[in-house]
Amino acid sequence: MTKQPGPAGIYVHIPFCLSKCGYCAFASYPMAGHDPQAYLAALSREISFYREQAWCQERVFSSLFLGGGTPTILSAKQLTRLMAYLRESFAFSGDAEISVESNPNTVDAEKLAALAAAGVNRLSIGIQSFDDSTLQRIDRTHTGAEGERAVTLARQAGFTNLSLDLIYGLPGQTPAAWRQTLERAVALHPEHLSAYQLSIDPGSRFAELAATGRLALPYEESEAEMAEETINYLAGVGFERYEISNYARPGQQCRHNLNYWRNGSWLGVGAAAVGSLSGLRLRNTADPERYRQCWENGLPAWVEAEGLDRERSFRETVIMGLRLLEGVNLAELENRFGINARQHYGQTVANLITQGLLELTGEQLRLTARALPVANQVLAELV
């Protein structure tokens, strides 16, 4: 069987955490009350289902990402077995990027060594802040020192590609405190940094607090100062901003996420996972117990299946691609979808260029520096 060229990834969702953070609206649940082994058995059944499908058999996957939740809440043995079964079930390129998300207080030397031995070559550590009082306010269960120790242990285990997740605009956070978090993060010499502005998402505890006026967030001016500090400071120490909230050392961009932003294909496995199989969008139930029950009965856990038409795929590719600092290439879009973006969007793009929110250089369309802080509003014009 001929393997299909081009990037394709696999995302595996582990929905369990030690506890639920106040800002989190993701499909994640405290481990208490759940049986991780039963969930992993269901995960294996889903992997077994997909390994027999022609779409998966025809591909060499260039990335694998275990996300959550907190995948490293699982034991070293559970993670190693899962990784082994994934590698046995699917073909991966020799240089495939294999990422695992973690939290500082769910890793130790043994677990990190096991991950490295299992072929994981990229570790993403959810630190969020190095300020202990800030961490307490957002319900994190680790300290800043534990964040630093997790990085040290990862280096000792042999990881040469580390990403740190940080959040600014948190309750009680000041620009000075954010600068200190940035400095402590950079001092650890990570290859990649994700620096997100706090969003108040429906379904989170913070959304409930905000609705009743009980969430003390920084003023807009302070948030703007933190955003500007992030851009300027990280650029000054050698990080390239390649996506709205993501920064990397040269050549260290997250290849798995680049595939998302370029609207490529990927397989989604696990509760709440979404896959895009050459335009077939599949979404699993977010309830891990329902997910388990489906697969115990030999039934896929899909709650939504949609075949994206050419125009919908084109628009999604434009929207996602403009999150990248490089933007999108109009000639490549027309070659891929047979749609001329200038004709398709007509005056809309022209108006955004006139307003200084988009810029077109040759065939390359991108957001301007002025547009990046309000990217969601700009991109909404192109939906």
SEVONU-691822 format. One line per field, with one value per residue (C-alpha): residue number from 0; x, z, y; residue in three letters. Coordinates in nm, 2 decimals, padded with zeros to 4 digits. Layout:
i <- NUM ...
east <- X ...
up <- Z ...
north <- Y ...
aa <- ALA ...
//
This chain:
i <- 0 1 2 3 4 5 6 7 8 9 10 11 12 13 14 15 16 17 18 19 20 21 22 23 24 25 26 27 28 29 30 31 32 33 34 35 36 37 38 39 40 41 42 43 44 45 46 47 48 49 50 51 52 53 54 55 56 57 58 59 60 61 62 63 64 65 66 67 68 69 70 71 72 73 74 75 76 77 78 79 80 81 82 83 84 85 86 87 88 89 90 91 92 93 94 95 96 97 98 99 100 101 102 103 104 105 106 107 108 109 110 111 112 113 114 115 116 117 118 119 120 121 122 123 124 125 126 127 128 129 130 131 132 133 134 135 136 137 138 139 140 141 142 143 144 145 146 147 148 149 150 151 152 153 154 155 156 157 158 159 160 161 162 163 164 165 166 167 168 169 170 171 172 173 174 175 176 177 178 179 180 181 182 183 184 185 186 187 188 189 190 191 192 193 194 195 196 197 198 199 200 201 202 203 204 205 206 207 208 209 210 211 212 213 214 215 216 217 218 219 220 221 222 223 224 225 226 227 228 229 230 231 232 233 234 235 236 237 238 239 240 241 242 243 244 245 246 247 248 249 250 251 252 253 254 255 256 257 258 259 260 261 262 263 264 265 266 267 268 269 270 271 272 273 274 275 276 277 278 279 280 281 282 283 284 285 286 287 288 289 290 291 292 293 294 295 296 297 298 299 300 301 302 303 304 305 306 307 308 309 310 311 312 313 314 315 316 317 318 319 320 321 322 323 324 325 326 327 328 329 330 331 332 333 334 335 336 337 338 339 340 341 342 343 344 345 346 347 348 349 350 351 352 353 354 355 356 357 358 359 360 361 362 363 364 365 366 367 368 369 370 371 372 373 374 375 376 377 378 379 380 381 382
east <- 00.00 00.14 00.17 00.03 00.29 00.25 00.21 -00.05 -00.07 -00.24 -00.39 -00.46 -00.67 -00.61 -00.89 -00.77 -00.60 -00.52 -00.77 -00.97 -00.81 -01.04 -00.98 -01.01 -01.31 -01.14 -01.27 -01.07 -01.18 -01.02 -00.89 -01.08 -01.39 -01.25 -01.08 -00.78 -00.72 -01.08 -01.03 -00.70 -00.87 -01.13 -00.85 -00.69 -01.01 -01.04 -00.68 -00.75 -01.05 -00.85 -00.55 -00.77 -00.90 -00.75 -00.71 -00.47 -00.30 -00.22 -00.04 00.30 00.23 00.47 00.36 00.19 00.06 -00.07 -00.27 -00.53 -00.60 -00.27 -00.13 00.15 -00.10 -00.08 00.19 00.51 00.40 00.06 00.22 00.49 00.23 00.01 00.31 00.42 00.07 00.04 00.38 00.28 -00.05 00.05 00.35 00.55 00.82 01.18 01.19 00.83 00.77 00.63 00.49 00.34 00.18 00.26 00.23 00.53 00.39 00.30 00.65 00.95 01.29 01.15 00.85 01.05 01.31 01.04 00.89 01.22 01.29 00.94 01.04 00.89 01.11 00.92 00.78 00.53 00.51 00.21 00.37 00.14 00.32 00.63 00.46 00.32 00.04 -00.08 -00.07 -00.29 -00.54 -00.58 -00.61 -00.27 -00.14 00.23 00.48 00.71 01.01 00.84 00.81 01.18 01.26 01.04 01.26 01.58 01.45 01.34 01.69 01.85 01.62 01.76 01.49 01.63 01.30 01.10 00.80 00.66 00.30 00.25 -00.06 -00.09 -00.38 -00.44 -00.63 -00.41 -00.13 00.08 00.30 00.60 00.50 00.45 00.79 00.94 00.76 00.90 01.25 01.24 01.10 01.38 01.64 01.55 01.64 01.33 01.31 00.95 00.72 00.34 00.23 -00.15 -00.37 -00.63 -00.97 -01.28 -01.44 -01.80 -01.81 -01.51 -01.52 -01.38 -01.68 -01.91 -01.71 -01.69 -02.06 -02.12 -01.84 -01.62 -01.32 -01.06 -00.88 -00.60 -00.71 -00.71 -00.41 -00.21 -00.30 -00.19 00.14 00.19 00.12 00.37 00.63 00.59 00.65 00.95 01.12 01.10 01.22 01.52 01.63 01.61 01.26 01.07 00.70 00.55 00.18 -00.03 00.06 00.35 00.73 01.02 01.39 01.47 01.36 01.18 00.82 00.56 00.52 00.20 00.03 00.16 -00.04 -00.35 -00.30 -00.24 -00.56 -00.39 -00.52 -00.50 -00.65 -00.82 -00.84 -01.00 -01.28 -01.35 -01.09 -01.16 -01.01 -01.00 -00.95 -00.90 -01.20 -01.41 -01.45 -01.52 -01.57 -01.59 -01.81 -01.64 -01.77 -01.50 -01.75 -01.97 -01.67 -01.57 -01.92 -01.93 -01.61 -01.69 -01.99 -01.78 -01.93 -01.74 -01.79 -01.86 -02.12 -02.06 -01.95 -01.93 -01.78 -01.64 -01.71 -01.44 -01.55 -01.58 -01.23 -01.09 -01.24 -01.11 -00.76 -00.76 -00.88 -00.64 -00.35 -00.38 -00.30 00.05 00.28 00.37 00.00 -00.13 -00.02 -00.30 -00.15 -00.11 -00.47 -00.59 -00.38 -00.51 -00.88 -00.94 -01.07 -00.93 -00.92 -00.93 -01.25 -01.40 -01.36 -01.39 -01.41 -01.38 -01.01 -00.95 -01.12 -00.92 -00.60 -00.71 -00.78 -00.42 -00.54 -00.42 -00.12 -00.06 00.30 00.30 00.09 00.14 -00.15 -00.09 -00.22 -00.04 00.12 -00.17 -00.42 -00.26 -00.40 -00.75 -00.70 -01.03 -01.23 -01.04 -01.07 -01.44 -01.47 -01.34 -01.56
up <- 00.00 -00.10 00.19 00.15 00.15 00.34 00.72 00.92 01.30 01.57 01.88 02.19 02.47 02.83 03.02 03.38 03.61 03.97 04.01 03.79 03.74 03.77 03.41 03.25 03.03 02.85 02.87 03.18 03.51 03.84 03.85 04.17 04.08 03.74 03.65 03.42 03.33 03.20 03.00 02.86 02.76 02.57 02.41 02.29 02.13 01.94 01.83 01.71 01.52 01.34 01.26 01.04 00.84 00.50 00.58 00.86 00.68 00.39 00.60 00.75 01.05 01.12 01.47 01.78 02.06 02.40 02.55 02.81 03.09 03.22 03.04 03.29 03.57 03.43 03.56 03.38 03.29 03.16 02.94 02.81 02.71 02.54 02.35 02.24 02.12 01.92 01.75 01.68 01.53 01.30 01.07 01.19 01.00 01.13 01.25 01.39 01.66 01.96 02.23 02.57 02.79 03.16 03.48 03.72 04.00 03.78 03.67 03.83 03.72 03.66 03.46 03.24 03.17 03.07 02.83 02.67 02.63 02.47 02.20 02.33 02.21 02.30 02.64 02.71 03.07 03.20 03.43 03.38 03.63 03.86 04.12 04.40 04.51 04.15 04.11 04.42 04.29 03.97 04.15 04.03 04.27 04.21 04.30 04.09 04.23 04.13 03.78 03.77 03.91 03.64 03.37 03.54 03.56 03.20 03.09 03.30 03.13 02.80 02.66 02.42 02.31 02.59 02.57 02.87 02.88 03.05 03.10 03.15 03.26 03.56 03.87 04.08 03.83 03.77 03.47 03.70 03.82 03.46 03.37 03.65 03.52 03.17 03.30 03.51 03.21 02.98 03.24 03.20 02.83 02.68 02.30 02.29 02.49 02.47 02.62 02.63 02.74 02.99 02.83 03.04 02.88 02.94 03.17 03.37 03.74 03.64 03.41 03.70 03.92 03.64 03.59 03.95 03.97 04.19 03.96 04.00 03.67 03.57 03.40 03.02 03.02 03.24 03.01 02.71 02.88 02.96 02.59 02.47 02.72 02.60 02.24 02.31 02.58 02.40 02.07 02.26 02.39 02.06 02.04 01.71 01.73 01.48 01.59 01.79 02.12 02.04 02.03 01.94 01.90 01.53 01.39 01.71 01.62 01.72 01.40 01.53 01.59 01.26 01.09 01.28 01.18 00.82 00.83 00.75 00.84 01.18 01.37 01.70 01.96 02.31 02.49 02.34 02.06 01.72 01.40 01.05 00.81 00.47 00.53 00.73 01.07 01.36 01.72 02.02 02.32 02.59 02.87 02.95 03.10 02.80 02.58 02.77 02.75 02.37 02.31 02.56 02.34 02.02 01.91 01.80 02.05 01.78 01.86 01.54 01.19 00.91 00.57 00.50 00.15 -00.06 00.03 00.41 00.41 00.22 00.47 00.76 00.61 00.57 00.92 01.08 00.86 00.94 01.31 01.19 01.15 00.80 00.70 00.40 00.04 -00.20 -00.49 -00.28 -00.16 -00.52 -00.61 -00.31 -00.33 -00.68 -00.52 -00.59 -00.25 -00.41 -00.59 -00.31 -00.04 -00.28 -00.10 00.25 00.22 00.04 00.32 00.59 00.40 00.38 00.75 00.81 00.95 00.67 00.44 00.11 -00.02 -00.35 -00.28 00.09 00.30 00.68 00.97 01.05 01.38 01.46 01.40 01.61 01.95 01.80 01.57 01.66 01.55 01.23 01.14 01.22 00.91 00.69 00.83
north <- 00.00 00.34 00.58 00.93 01.21 01.54 01.62 01.43 01.41 01.22 01.38 01.17 01.32 01.22 01.40 01.36 01.62 01.64 01.92 02.17 02.51 02.81 02.93 02.59 02.51 02.22 01.86 01.78 01.62 01.55 01.20 01.11 00.91 00.79 00.47 00.56 00.19 00.15 00.47 00.35 00.02 00.22 00.43 00.11 -00.01 00.32 00.30 -00.06 00.06 00.33 00.11 -00.10 00.20 00.27 00.64 00.56 00.27 00.50 00.76 00.81 01.04 01.32 01.41 01.27 01.48 01.36 01.64 01.69 01.72 01.61 01.30 01.27 01.20 00.85 00.62 00.56 00.21 00.33 00.60 00.36 00.10 00.36 00.50 00.15 00.06 00.39 00.32 -00.04 00.07 00.36 00.44 00.74 00.92 00.88 01.24 01.25 01.51 01.32 01.56 01.51 01.77 01.77 01.96 02.02 01.81 01.51 01.43 01.28 01.14 00.79 00.90 01.14 00.88 00.63 00.89 00.96 00.59 00.55 00.79 01.12 01.39 01.71 01.79 02.07 02.18 02.38 02.63 02.93 03.15 03.14 03.35 03.13 03.37 03.39 03.01 02.98 03.23 03.02 02.69 02.55 02.28 02.34 02.61 02.82 02.62 02.30 02.44 02.50 02.16 01.99 02.16 02.05 01.69 01.69 01.80 01.53 01.28 01.39 01.62 01.87 02.02 02.18 02.41 02.61 02.73 03.07 03.29 03.67 03.88 03.66 03.78 04.00 03.99 04.30 04.38 04.36 04.01 03.90 04.03 03.82 03.51 03.58 03.62 03.30 03.11 03.24 03.16 02.79 02.81 02.65 02.59 02.71 02.93 02.97 03.29 03.32 03.61 03.48 03.42 03.39 03.08 02.97 02.67 02.77 02.87 03.21 03.26 03.22 03.45 03.72 03.70 03.80 04.06 03.85 03.82 04.09 04.11 04.35 04.67 04.67 04.90 04.66 04.37 04.57 04.64 04.27 04.18 04.44 04.33 03.97 04.06 04.29 04.10 03.76 03.91 04.06 03.73 03.54 03.40 03.43 03.49 03.26 03.25 03.49 03.33 03.11 03.18 02.96 02.94 02.93 02.59 02.49 02.57 02.31 02.11 01.94 02.27 02.41 02.13 02.25 02.61 02.51 02.31 01.98 01.64 01.47 01.18 01.26 00.98 01.00 01.17 01.52 01.46 01.61 01.47 01.60 01.32 01.49 01.71 01.46 01.62 01.38 01.48 01.24 01.28 01.49 01.26 01.01 00.76 00.78 00.74 00.43 00.28 00.34 00.15 -00.13 -00.19 -00.18 00.16 00.47 00.75 01.01 01.28 01.48 01.39 01.64 01.64 01.99 02.11 02.29 02.64 02.57 02.41 02.71 02.96 02.76 02.75 03.12 03.19 02.94 03.04 03.41 03.32 03.25 03.55 03.43 03.44 03.26 03.24 03.32 03.13 02.82 02.85 02.87 02.57 02.37 02.46 02.61 02.93 03.28 03.46 03.80 03.72 03.52 03.79 04.09 04.42 04.27 04.21 04.54 04.72 04.54 04.63 05.00 04.99 04.87 04.54 04.31 04.35 04.18 04.14 03.97 03.66 03.66 03.79 03.84 04.03 04.35 04.42 04.65 04.37 04.10 04.22 04.22 03.92 03.75 04.05 04.08 03.72 03.73 03.95 03.66 03.37
aa <- MET THR LYS GLN PRO GLY PRO ALA GLY ILE TYR VAL HIS ILE PRO PHE CYS LEU SER LYS CYS GLY TYR CYS ALA PHE ALA SER TYR PRO MET ALA GLY HIS ASP PRO GLN ALA TYR LEU ALA ALA LEU SER ARG GLU ILE SER PHE TYR ARG GLU GLN ALA TRP CYS GLN GLU ARG VAL PHE SER SER LEU PHE LEU GLY GLY GLY THR PRO THR ILE LEU SER ALA LYS GLN LEU THR ARG LEU MET ALA TYR LEU ARG GLU SER PHE ALA PHE SER GLY ASP ALA GLU ILE SER VAL GLU SER ASN PRO ASN THR VAL ASP ALA GLU LYS LEU ALA ALA LEU ALA ALA ALA GLY VAL ASN ARG LEU SER ILE GLY ILE GLN SER PHE ASP ASP SER THR LEU GLN ARG ILE ASP ARG THR HIS THR GLY ALA GLU GLY GLU ARG ALA VAL THR LEU ALA ARG GLN ALA GLY PHE THR ASN LEU SER LEU ASP LEU ILE TYR GLY LEU PRO GLY GLN THR PRO ALA ALA TRP ARG GLN THR LEU GLU ARG ALA VAL ALA LEU HIS PRO GLU HIS LEU SER ALA TYR GLN LEU SER ILE ASP PRO GLY SER ARG PHE ALA GLU LEU ALA ALA THR GLY ARG LEU ALA LEU PRO TYR GLU GLU SER GLU ALA GLU MET ALA GLU GLU THR ILE ASN TYR LEU ALA GLY VAL GLY PHE GLU ARG TYR GLU ILE SER ASN TYR ALA ARG PRO GLY GLN GLN CYS ARG HIS ASN LEU ASN TYR TRP ARG ASN GLY SER TRP LEU GLY VAL GLY ALA ALA ALA VAL GLY SER LEU SER GLY LEU ARG LEU ARG ASN THR ALA ASP PRO GLU ARG TYR ARG GLN CYS TRP GLU ASN GLY LEU PRO ALA TRP VAL GLU ALA GLU GLY LEU ASP ARG GLU ARG SER PHE ARG GLU THR VAL ILE MET GLY LEU ARG LEU LEU GLU GLY VAL ASN LEU ALA GLU LEU GLU ASN ARG PHE GLY ILE ASN ALA ARG GLN HIS TYR GLY GLN THR VAL ALA ASN LEU ILE THR GLN GLY LEU LEU GLU LEU THR GLY GLU GLN LEU ARG LEU THR ALA ARG ALA LEU PRO VAL ALA ASN GLN VAL LEU ALA GLU LEU VAL
//
